[in-house]
């Protein structure tokens, strides 16, 4: 028996869709994929529902054509720009001494009840990261254990109701249905990290076109997620300004010659913005310096996020870039 899913990633630069089949053994087979330039989305936020829905429709149409499947229910990933994080604790007594699914659900509901969720936000993920059974802590799965008391620590991801409504409207306008919504950085982390990295703790940095995010994963749970409205497009803008050259030329320079490590003494000619028939001689070292400055600034800000999270000493596996 198999299960077919449609996943849609709403990014600032591109809308991506993939149709995959999951077999009874949990193996995933990609059946089709689609890609469309992202219109109506800026810095991870939908700014024009009509334009965004057209991009979504195009990406999904391509995926459907390749897969030969007109699936309409979609799992949608959204940017960290929509979300906030909070932690909460739940404690329950276990009168009958045996922990069942009912007790686990009850302690999770208690943690959720104790959480301080603003009225204009709704819950996206409730992720337990530590169960405590009587005096035993760091219990991975308390099911069927014997205890008189159970405690859970959870990490809760919440999103603005209005922003989620806009996402759902764009999906519906594209002729689709929203099956569920997930945080993109969390989905990226759990799909790319090894079991050892999760066990030791790891920070995942995802640098996109207009945004960047920092996620901390410990065990099987997201422990922190931070958002920075800066991405690779800012590097392109910096190069364009520094070299006084058109944006499309700056982009080709970045992708063709950008390097954070090795710097040559090459000099090349670049057209001048507004007067592209004339050219400037530009040392490659200048390009290198511009890129390094922007990347260092972004990483320093993300480093401060990590420090503020209190989890800097919990990432034994280091940092993973996606």
TILUMTOR-279687 format. One line per field, with one value per residue: x, y, z of N, C-alpha, C in turn; residue number from 1. Coordinates in steps of 0.2 Angstrom, whole numbers. Each point is the difference from the previous one (the first is absolute). Layout:
N
n_east	c(X, ...)
n_north	c(Y, ...)
n_up	c(Z, ...)
ca_east	c(X, ...)
ca_north	c(Y, ...)
ca_up	c(Z, ...)
c_east	c(X, ...)
c_north	c(Y, ...)
c_up	c(Z, ...)
num	c(NUM, ...)
! end
This chain:
322
n_east	c(4, -1, 3, -4, 5, -3, 6, -1, 5, -3, 5, 5, 4, -3, -5, 1, -1, -2, -1, -1, 3, -4, 4, -2, 6, -4, 1, 3, -5, 4, -6, 0, 3, -1, 1, -1, 1, 2, -6, 0, 7, 1, 7, -2, -2, -6, 2, -1, -6, -2, 5, -1, -6, 1, 4, -4, -5, 4, 2, -6, -2, 6, -1, -6, 3, 5, -4, -4, 0, -6, 4, -5, 0, 2, 7, 0, 6, 0, 1, 6, -1, -4, 5, -3, 4, -2, 2, -2, -2, -1, -4, 0, -5, 3, -7, -1, 5, -4, 6, -5, -3, -5, 4, 3, -6, -1, 6, -1, -6, 3, 5, -4, -4, 6, 0, 4, -6, 3, -5, 5, 2, 2, -2, 7, 5, -1, 6, -1, 4, -4, 0, -4, 2, -4, 5, -2, 5, -1, -7, 2, -3, -5, -2, -5, 3, 2, -5, 1, 5, -2, 6, -2, 6, -4, 2, -3, -2, -1, -5, 1, -6, 1, 6, -2, -5, 5, 4, -5, -1, 7, 0, -6, 3, 5, -6, 3, 2, 0, 5, 5, 2, 6, 4, 2, 2, -6, -4, 3, -1, -7, 0, 4, -2, 6, -1, 6, -1, -6, 4, 5, -5, -3, 3, -6, 5, -6, 4, -6, -5, -5, 1, 1, 1, -1, 1, -2, 3, -4, 3, -7, 2, -4, 6, 1, -3, 5, -3, 3, -3, 5, 2, 0, -6, 1, 3, -5, -4, 4, 0, -6, -1, 4, -3, -6, -3, -3, -6, -2, 4, -2, -6, 2, 2, -5, -4, 3, 1, -6, 4, -2, 3, -1, 5, -2, 5, -5, 0, -6, -2, -3, -6, -1, -3, -5, 6, -4, 0, 0, 6, 0, 6, -2, 4, 1, 6, -3, -2, 6, 3, -4, 1, 7, -1, -4, 4, 6, -3, -3, 6, 2, -5, 1, 6, -2, -4, 6, 4, -5, 0, 6, 1, 4, -1, -6, 4, 0, -5, 0, 2, -7, 3, -6)
n_north	c(-6, 5, 6, 3, 4, 6, 2, 6, 2, 4, 2, 5, -5, -5, -3, -5, -4, -5, -5, -4, -6, -1, -5, -6, 1, 5, -4, 5, 1, 5, 2, 6, 5, 6, 5, 5, 5, 3, 1, 6, -1, 3, -2, -5, 6, -3, 4, -5, -1, 4, 4, 0, 1, 5, 2, -1, 3, 5, 1, 0, 4, 3, 0, 2, 4, 1, 1, 3, 5, 1, -2, 1, -5, 6, -2, 6, 2, 3, 6, 0, 4, -6, -2, -2, 0, -5, -1, -6, -1, -7, -1, -7, -2, -5, 1, -2, 4, -1, 1, 2, -1, -2, -2, -3, -1, -2, -2, -2, -2, -3, -3, -2, -2, -2, -2, 5, -2, 5, 4, 4, -5, -5, -6, 0, 0, -6, 1, -6, 3, 0, -7, 1, -6, 2, -3, -3, 3, 4, -2, -5, -6, 4, -2, -2, 6, -2, 4, 5, 3, 4, 2, 5, 1, 5, 0, 6, -1, 7, 1, 5, 0, 7, -1, -5, 4, 4, -4, -2, 7, 1, -5, 2, 6, -4, -1, 2, -5, 3, -5, 3, 3, 0, 0, 4, 4, -2, 1, 6, 2, -2, 3, 4, 0, -3, -6, -1, 4, -3, -5, 2, 1, 4, 4, 2, 2, 3, 1, 3, 1, 0, -6, -1, -6, 0, -6, -2, -6, -3, -6, -1, 5, 5, 4, 2, 6, 2, 6, 1, 6, -4, 0, -5, 2, 0, -5, -2, 2, -3, -5, 0, 2, -5, -4, 3, -6, -2, -1, 0, 6, 3, -3, 2, 6, 1, -3, 5, 5, 0, 2, -4, -5, -2, 4, 1, 2, -4, 3, 2, 1, 5, -1, 7, 1, 0, -3, -5, 5, 3, -2, -2, 1, -6, 1, -6, 3, 5, -4, -3, 6, 1, -6, 0, 7, -2, -5, 3, 6, -4, -3, 6, 2, -5, 2, 7, -2, -4, 5, 4, -5, 1, -1, 5, -2, 0, 3, -6, -1, 6, 2, 0, 1, 3)
n_up	c(0, -4, 1, -4, -1, 1, 0, 3, -3, 4, -5, 2, -2, 3, -4, 5, -4, 4, -4, 5, -1, 6, 0, 1, -3, -2, -5, -1, -5, -3, -1, 3, -4, 3, -4, 4, -4, 6, -2, 2, 1, 6, 0, -4, -1, -1, -6, -4, 2, -4, 1, 7, 0, -5, 4, 5, -3, -2, 6, 3, -5, 0, 7, -1, -5, 4, 5, -5, 5, 1, 5, 4, 4, 3, 1, 4, -2, 6, -1, 3, -5, -1, 3, 6, 5, 4, 6, 1, 6, 0, 5, 0, 4, 1, 1, -7, 1, -5, -3, -2, -6, 3, 4, -5, -3, 6, 0, -6, 1, 6, -3, -5, 5, 2, -6, 0, -3, -4, 1, -3, 4, -4, 2, -2, 5, 3, 2, 3, 4, 6, 1, 5, 2, 5, 2, -5, -3, -5, 1, -5, 2, 4, -6, 4, 1, 5, 3, 5, -4, -5, -3, -3, -4, -3, -6, 0, -6, 0, -4, -3, 3, 0, 2, 5, 2, -1, 4, 4, 0, 0, 5, 4, -1, 2, 3, 6, 4, 6, -1, 0, 5, -2, 5, -4, 5, 3, -5, -1, 7, 1, -5, 3, 6, 2, 2, -2, -5, -1, 1, -4, -4, -4, -3, -3, -5, -2, -5, -1, -4, 4, 2, 7, 2, 6, -1, 6, -2, 5, -1, 1, 4, -3, 1, -6, -1, -4, -1, -6, -1, 0, -7, -5, -1, 7, -1, -4, 5, 5, -4, -1, 6, 2, -5, 2, 1, -6, 2, -7, -1, 5, -2, -6, 3, 4, -4, -4, 4, 3, 5, 5, -4, -6, 0, -6, -4, -2, -5, 0, -6, 3, -3, -2, 6, -5, -1, -2, -5, 5, 1, 6, 2, 1, 5, -1, 3, -4, -5, 1, 1, -5, -3, 2, -2, -6, -2, 2, -3, -5, -1, 0, -3, -4, 0, -1, -6, -2, 1, -3, -4, 2, -6, 1, 6, -4, -4, 3, -4, 3, -6, -2, -6, -1)
ca_east	c(-4, 4, -3, 3, 0, 2, 3, 1, 5, -1, 6, 0, 2, -3, -5, 1, -5, 2, -5, 4, -4, 4, -2, -2, 6, 2, 4, -3, 2, -3, -3, 0, 2, -1, 4, -2, 3, -5, -3, -5, 3, 6, 3, -3, -7, -4, -2, -5, -3, -1, 7, 3, -4, 2, 7, -2, -3, 5, 5, -3, -2, 6, 1, -6, 1, 6, -2, -6, -5, -3, -1, -2, 2, 7, 3, 3, 5, 1, 6, 0, -2, -7, 0, 4, 1, -1, 0, -5, 0, -6, 1, -7, 1, -2, -3, 0, 7, 2, -1, -3, 0, -5, 4, 5, -4, -2, 6, 1, -5, 1, 6, -3, -4, 4, 4, -3, -1, -4, -6, 0, 4, -2, 6, 2, 3, 1, 5, 3, 8, 2, -5, 3, -4, 2, 6, 4, 0, 2, -3, -2, -7, -2, -6, -1, 4, -3, 2, -6, 0, 3, 1, 3, 2, -1, 1, -6, 1, -6, 0, -6, -6, -1, 5, -2, -6, 2, 3, -6, -3, 4, 0, -6, -1, 3, -4, 2, -3, 6, -1, 4, 5, 6, 6, 5, 7, -1, 0, 7, 5, -1, 1, 7, 4, 0, -2, 6, -1, -6, 1, 5, -2, 2, -3, -1, -1, -3, 0, -4, 1, -2, 0, 4, -2, 4, -4, 4, -3, 3, -4, -4, -4, 2, 1, 1, 0, 1, -1, 4, -2, 6, 2, 5, -2, 4, 7, 0, -1, 6, 5, -3, 2, 7, 4, -4, -2, -7, -1, 0, 7, 2, -2, 4, 7, -1, 0, 5, 7, 0, 4, 2, 7, 6, -1, 5, 1, -3, -3, -5, -4, -7, -4, -2, -7, -2, 4, 3, 5, 7, 2, 5, 4, -1, 4, -4, 0, -5, -6, 1, -1, -7, -3, 2, -3, -7, -1, 2, -5, -5, 2, 1, -6, -3, 4, -3, -6, 2, 2, -6, -4, 2, 1, 7, 4, -4, 1, 6, 2, 2, -5, -1, -3, -4)
ca_north	c(6, 6, 6, 5, 7, 6, 5, 6, 5, 7, 3, 6, 0, -6, -4, -7, -5, -7, -5, -6, -6, -4, -7, -3, -1, 7, 3, 6, 0, 6, -1, 6, 6, 6, 6, 7, 6, 2, 6, 2, -2, 4, -2, -5, 2, 1, 7, 0, -7, -2, -1, -6, -6, -2, -3, -6, -4, -2, -5, -6, -3, -4, -6, -5, -2, -5, -6, -3, -1, 6, 1, 7, 2, 2, 1, 6, 3, 8, 4, 2, 7, 0, -4, 1, -6, 0, -6, -1, -6, -3, -5, -3, -5, -7, -4, -7, -2, -2, 6, -2, 6, 5, 4, 4, 5, 5, 4, 4, 5, 5, 5, 5, 4, 5, 5, 6, 1, 6, -1, 1, -6, -7, -5, -4, -6, -1, -5, -1, -1, -4, -2, -2, -5, 1, 4, -2, 5, -2, -6, 1, -2, -3, -4, -7, 0, 1, 6, 3, 7, 1, 7, 1, 7, 0, 5, 2, 4, 3, 4, 5, -2, 3, -2, -7, 1, 2, -6, -4, 3, -1, -7, -2, 3, -4, -6, -6, -1, 0, -6, 2, 6, -1, 5, -2, -2, -6, -6, -1, -3, -7, -4, 0, -2, -7, -2, 2, 8, 1, -3, 4, 7, 3, 7, 0, 7, 0, 7, 0, 6, 6, -1, -5, -3, -4, -5, -4, -7, -4, -6, 0, 6, 7, 3, 7, 2, 7, 3, 6, 2, 1, -6, 1, 6, 6, -1, 3, 7, 3, 0, 5, 7, 1, 0, 5, -4, -2, -6, -7, -2, -1, -7, -5, 0, -4, -7, -3, 2, 1, -5, 3, -2, 2, 7, 1, 6, 1, 6, -1, 6, 0, 6, 5, 0, 6, 2, -6, -1, 2, -5, 1, -6, -2, -6, -5, 1, 4, -4, -4, 4, 2, -6, -1, 4, -1, -6, 1, 3, -5, -5, 3, 1, -7, -3, 3, -4, -6, 2, 2, -6, -4, -7, 0, -6, -6, -2, -4, -1, 6, 4, -3, 5, -3)
ca_up	c(0, -1, 2, -5, 3, -4, 4, -3, 4, -2, 2, -3, -7, -4, 3, -2, 1, -2, 1, 2, 3, 6, 0, 6, 4, 2, -5, -4, -7, -3, -6, -4, 4, -4, 2, -3, 3, 5, 0, 6, 6, 2, 7, 3, 1, -6, 0, -5, 0, -7, -4, 3, -2, -7, 1, 4, -5, -5, 2, 1, -6, -2, 4, -1, -7, 0, 4, -2, 6, 1, 7, 2, 7, 0, 6, -2, 4, 0, 3, 7, 1, 3, 6, 6, 4, 7, 3, 5, 4, 2, 6, 2, 4, -3, 6, -1, 0, -7, -5, -6, -5, 3, 5, -4, -3, 6, 3, -6, 0, 6, -2, -4, 4, 4, -5, -1, -7, -1, -4, -7, -3, 1, 1, -6, 3, 8, -1, 7, 0, 6, 4, 7, 3, 7, 1, -6, -5, -7, -2, -7, -1, 6, -1, 4, 6, 7, 3, 3, -2, -6, -2, -7, -2, -7, -4, -4, -6, -1, -6, 0, -3, -7, -5, -2, -4, -7, -3, -2, -6, -6, -2, -3, -6, -5, -1, 4, 7, 5, 5, 6, 0, 4, 0, -6, 3, 4, -6, -3, 5, 2, -7, -2, 5, 2, 7, 5, 0, 4, 7, 3, 0, -6, -2, -7, -3, -7, -3, -6, -4, 4, 7, 2, 6, 5, 4, 4, 1, 5, 0, -6, 1, -1, 7, -1, -7, 0, -7, -2, -6, -5, -3, -5, -4, 3, -3, -7, 0, 2, -6, -5, 3, 1, -6, -4, -6, 0, 5, -3, -1, 7, 2, -4, 3, 7, -1, -4, 3, 8, 4, 7, 2, -5, -4, -5, -1, -7, -1, -5, -3, 1, -3, 6, 1, -3, -6, 0, -5, 3, 5, 5, 1, 7, 3, 3, 7, 2, 1, 6, 6, 1, 2, 7, 5, 1, 3, 7, 4, 1, 5, 7, 2, 2, 6, 6, 1, 3, 7, 4, 1, 6, -3, -4, 3, -1, -7, -1, -7, -4, -4, -7, -5, -6)
c_east	c(4, -4, 3, -1, 2, 3, 2, 4, -1, 6, -1, 3, -3, -5, 2, -5, 3, -5, 4, -5, 4, -3, -1, 7, 3, 5, -3, 3, -3, -3, 0, 2, -2, 3, -3, 3, -5, -2, -5, 2, 6, 2, -5, -8, -4, -3, -6, -3, -1, 6, 3, -4, 2, 7, -1, -3, 5, 5, -4, -2, 6, 1, -5, 1, 5, -2, -6, -5, -3, -2, -1, 2, 7, 2, 4, 5, 0, 6, 0, -2, -7, 0, 4, 1, -1, 1, -5, 1, -7, 2, -7, 2, -3, -3, 1, 7, 3, -1, -3, 0, -4, 4, 5, -4, -2, 5, 2, -5, 0, 6, -3, -5, 4, 4, -3, 0, -4, -7, 0, 5, -3, 6, 1, 3, 0, 5, 3, 7, 2, -6, 4, -6, 2, 7, 5, -1, 3, -2, -2, -7, -2, -6, 2, 5, -4, 2, -6, 0, 4, 0, 3, 2, -1, 2, -6, 2, -7, 0, -6, -5, -2, 5, -1, -6, 2, 3, -5, -4, 3, 0, -7, -2, 4, -3, 2, -3, 6, -2, 4, 5, 6, 5, 5, 7, 0, 0, 7, 5, -1, 1, 8, 5, 1, -2, 5, 0, -5, 1, 5, -2, 3, -3, 0, -1, -2, 1, -3, 2, -1, 0, 5, -3, 5, -4, 4, -4, 4, -5, -4, -5, 4, 0, 0, -1, 0, 0, 4, -2, 6, 1, 5, -1, 3, 7, 0, -1, 6, 5, -2, 2, 7, 4, -4, -1, -7, -1, 1, 8, 3, -2, 5, 7, 0, 0, 6, 7, 0, 3, 2, 7, 6, -1, 6, 2, -3, -4, -5, -4, -8, -3, -2, -7, -3, 4, 4, 5, 7, 1, 5, 5, 0, 4, -5, 0, -5, -6, 1, -2, -7, -4, 1, -3, -7, -1, 2, -5, -6, 1, 1, -7, -3, 4, -3, -7, 1, 1, -6, -4, 2, 2, 7, 4, -3, 1, 7, 2, 1, -5, 0, -3, -4, -2)
c_north	c(6, 6, 6, 7, 5, 5, 6, 5, 7, 4, 7, 1, -5, -3, -7, -5, -7, -5, -6, -5, -3, -7, -2, -1, 7, 3, 5, -1, 6, -2, 6, 6, 6, 6, 6, 6, 2, 7, 1, -3, 4, -1, -5, 1, 1, 7, 1, -7, -2, -2, -7, -7, -2, -4, -7, -5, -3, -6, -7, -3, -4, -6, -5, -3, -6, -6, -3, -1, 7, 1, 7, 2, 1, 1, 6, 2, 7, 2, 1, 7, 1, -2, 3, -7, 2, -7, 0, -7, -2, -5, -3, -6, -7, -4, -8, -3, -2, 6, -3, 6, 6, 4, 4, 6, 5, 4, 5, 6, 5, 5, 5, 5, 5, 5, 7, 2, 6, -2, 0, -5, -6, -5, -3, -7, 0, -5, -2, -2, -4, -2, -2, -4, -1, 3, -2, 5, -2, -6, 2, -1, -3, -5, -7, 0, 0, 6, 3, 7, 0, 8, 0, 7, 0, 7, 1, 5, 3, 5, 5, -2, 3, -2, -7, 1, 2, -6, -4, 2, -1, -7, -1, 4, -3, -7, -6, 1, 0, -6, 2, 6, -2, 6, -2, -2, -6, -6, -1, -4, -8, -4, 0, -2, -7, -1, 3, 7, 2, -2, 5, 8, 4, 7, -1, 7, -1, 7, 0, 7, 7, -1, -5, -2, -4, -5, -4, -6, -3, -6, 0, 6, 6, 3, 8, 1, 8, 2, 6, 2, 2, -6, 2, 6, 6, 0, 3, 8, 4, 0, 5, 7, 1, 1, 4, -4, -2, -6, -7, -2, -1, -7, -5, 0, -4, -7, -3, 1, 0, -6, 3, -2, 2, 6, 0, 7, 3, 7, -1, 6, -1, 6, 4, 0, 7, 1, -7, -1, 2, -5, 2, -6, -1, -6, -5, 0, 4, -4, -5, 4, 2, -6, -2, 4, -1, -7, 0, 3, -4, -5, 2, 1, -6, -3, 3, -3, -6, 1, 1, -6, -4, -7, -1, -6, -6, -3, -4, -1, 6, 3, -3, 6, -4, 5)
c_up	c(0, 2, -4, 4, -5, 5, -4, 5, -3, 2, -3, -7, -5, 4, -3, 2, -1, 2, 2, 3, 5, 0, 7, 4, 2, -6, -5, -7, -3, -7, -5, 4, -5, 4, -4, 4, 5, -1, 6, 6, 1, 7, 4, 1, -6, 1, -6, -1, -7, -4, 3, -2, -7, 0, 2, -6, -6, 3, 1, -7, -3, 3, -2, -7, 0, 4, -2, 5, 1, 7, 2, 7, 1, 8, -2, 5, 0, 3, 7, 1, 3, 7, 6, 4, 7, 3, 6, 4, 2, 5, 1, 5, -3, 6, -1, -1, -7, -5, -7, -5, 3, 5, -4, -3, 5, 2, -6, 0, 6, -2, -5, 3, 4, -4, -1, -8, -1, -4, -7, -3, 1, 0, -6, 2, 7, 0, 7, -1, 6, 4, 7, 3, 7, 1, -6, -5, -7, -2, -7, -1, 6, 0, 3, 6, 7, 3, 3, -2, -6, -2, -7, -1, -7, -3, -5, -5, -1, -6, 0, -4, -7, -5, -3, -5, -7, -4, -2, -6, -6, -3, -3, -7, -6, -1, 4, 7, 4, 5, 6, -2, 4, -1, -5, 3, 4, -5, -3, 4, 0, -7, -2, 6, 1, 7, 5, 1, 5, 7, 4, 1, -6, -1, -8, -2, -7, -2, -7, -4, 3, 8, 2, 7, 4, 4, 5, 1, 5, 1, -6, 0, -2, 7, -1, -8, -1, -8, -1, -7, -5, -3, -6, -4, 2, -2, -7, 0, 2, -5, -5, 2, 0, -7, -5, -7, 1, 5, -3, -1, 7, 2, -4, 3, 6, -2, -4, 3, 7, 3, 7, 2, -4, -4, -5, -2, -7, 0, -6, -1, 2, -2, 6, -1, -3, -6, -2, -6, 3, 6, 5, 1, 8, 3, 3, 8, 3, 1, 6, 6, 1, 2, 7, 5, 2, 4, 7, 4, 2, 5, 7, 3, 2, 6, 7, 2, 4, 8, 4, 1, 6, -2, -3, 2, -1, -7, -1, -7, -4, -4, -7, -4, -5, -5)
num	c(1, 2, 3, 4, 5, 6, 7, 8, 9, 10, 11, 12, 13, 14, 15, 16, 17, 18, 19, 20, 21, 22, 23, 24, 25, 26, 27, 28, 29, 30, 31, 32, 33, 34, 35, 36, 37, 38, 39, 40, 41, 42, 43, 44, 45, 46, 47, 48, 49, 50, 51, 52, 53, 54, 55, 56, 57, 58, 59, 60, 61, 62, 63, 64, 65, 66, 67, 68, 69, 70, 71, 72, 73, 74, 75, 76, 77, 78, 79, 80, 81, 82, 83, 84, 85, 86, 87, 88, 89, 90, 91, 92, 93, 94, 95, 96, 97, 98, 99, 100, 101, 102, 103, 104, 105, 106, 107, 108, 109, 110, 111, 112, 113, 114, 115, 116, 117, 118, 119, 120, 121, 122, 123, 124, 125, 126, 127, 128, 129, 130, 131, 132, 133, 134, 135, 136, 137, 138, 139, 140, 141, 142, 143, 144, 145, 146, 147, 148, 149, 150, 151, 152, 153, 154, 155, 156, 157, 158, 159, 160, 161, 162, 163, 164, 165, 166, 167, 168, 169, 170, 171, 172, 173, 174, 175, 176, 177, 178, 179, 180, 181, 182, 183, 184, 185, 186, 187, 188, 189, 190, 191, 192, 193, 194, 195, 196, 197, 198, 199, 200, 201, 202, 203, 204, 205, 206, 207, 208, 209, 210, 211, 212, 213, 214, 215, 216, 217, 218, 219, 220, 221, 222, 223, 224, 225, 226, 227, 228, 229, 230, 231, 232, 233, 234, 235, 236, 237, 238, 239, 240, 241, 242, 243, 244, 245, 246, 247, 248, 249, 250, 251, 252, 253, 254, 255, 256, 257, 258, 259, 260, 261, 262, 263, 264, 265, 266, 267, 268, 269, 270, 271, 272, 273, 274, 275, 276, 277, 278, 279, 280, 281, 282, 283, 284, 285, 286, 287, 288, 289, 290, 291, 292, 293, 294, 295, 296, 297, 298, 299, 300, 301, 302, 303, 304, 305, 306, 307, 308, 309, 310, 311, 312, 313, 314, 315, 316, 317, 318, 319, 320, 321, 322)
! end
